[in-house]
Amino acid sequence: MQLNKIKEALKIKRMSQKELSVRLGKSFNMVNLYVSNKVQPPIATLYHIAEILDVDVRELLVSNKNIQ
């Protein structure tokens, strides 16, 4: 189940996982776990990712509501 959209945001911003890992100060492996939705980043880390990608943090989350 997909809980975050970090992968999509990286693609739109044309940023690699490697670049994000360096700017975030996390290992490539940890960022890869976030991007693949195997591990969810802590809220503070999610905010930092949003800041690096210059997006609203809500754009990195999958809605929990069924919007019609």
N, C-alpha and C positions, 0 to 999 in steps of 0.2 A: 504494500500500500504506500502510495506516495504522500508524504506529509509536507515536503518542501519542494520549492521550484528553483533551487540554486543552480542546477544544471542548465535550465532554460535561461536564467538571468546571465550566466557566464557566456552562453552562446550569443545572446543579444548584445552584450557588452564586448564581445570578442576578446575575452580574457581567458587564459588557460588556468587549469587547476593549479599548476605549478606557480604561476604568478600570484594567484589568490593565496596559496599557502605561504609564500614568502611575505606578502603584505599583511597577512593575518598573524604571522608568527607561529603557525602550526605546521606539523609535518604534512608532506604530500599525502601520506597514507590516511591521516585523519581527515583532511579535506576531501579525499576521494570517498571516504565513508559517508561524509555529509552529502556530497553530490549524488551518490548512488542510493541515498535514503536508507542506508543500513544502520546509520547512527544519526540521531538528531542533535544538532548543536544546541548548547545551552542558550538561553535567551540573550544573554550579554554577547555571546559570540555571533548569534544571528543578527543582532543590531550592528555589530562591527562589520560583518559581511555586507549588510545593506549599505553601510556608510562607504565601504570600499567600492562597491558596485554603483554607488550613487542612485539608489532606488529606495522607495518607501519599503520598510520592513514587511509590510503586508503583502507586497508583491512576491515575497519569497515563500509565502505560506499558501497551502491549499485550504480553501474555505471549508469549514465544517458544516455549512448550510447548503441545502439543495436549492440554489437560486433558479427561479424559472421565469 
